[in-house]
Amino acid sequence: MDNIMKNISIKITKLKIQYDLGKVSNSLVKELTSYCLSKLNSKAKLNPHGKILEKEYFTYQQGNKFSRPLLKELMMSSKIYSEKWDEFIKAINSRQITIDVDSHEINSLLYTSLMAFSACYDLWMPGSRKTPGTYFEILLGT
């Protein structure tokens, strides 16, 4: 396992421990997603994948490995993700069980977090299909 996946593994393990303890760890989600986006943008090539029903998709590529297709309109850049994640967390009103953020923005935040993580697994640990699913559960549960 190379350093990228070793670091991702450490981060997801920390997040899973917090999740299993019933603790909310929004900062770890942000840290993990930012790391994944950073590595994808610095180590992988971005390729257009095509349009399906007028929606544009792209993939990341490293060598002969490709990520799953990602929906362009929902993926955020690392900088925008970081800013919007902080705004999203501040907008959560747990007493009233509301979030004062546009639903499209929430979709983009969750999609970016999940798909950046999953794309890293596609490129650097393609045999592991279970971990992205586990992360999905943790992300929604956090």
Number of C-alpha atoms within 10 A of each C-alpha: 9 8 9 15 16 11 15 19 15 12 17 20 12 14 24 21 12 16 17 11 9 11 13 15 17 15 13 16 21 17 13 22 25 21 19 27 23 16 14 21 14 9 13 19 13 15 14 13 16 13 12 9 5 7 10 15 19 18 20 24 19 15 8 6 14 20 23 19 17 20 20 17 11 18 22 19 13 17 12 11 22 17 10 18 21 13 13 17 14 12 13 14 11 8 6 7 7 10 15 12 15 9 10 10 16 16 13 19 22 19 18 25 25 22 24 27 24 23 24 24 22 22 21 18 14 14 9 12 12 9 14 19 13 12 19 18 14 19 18 9 11 16
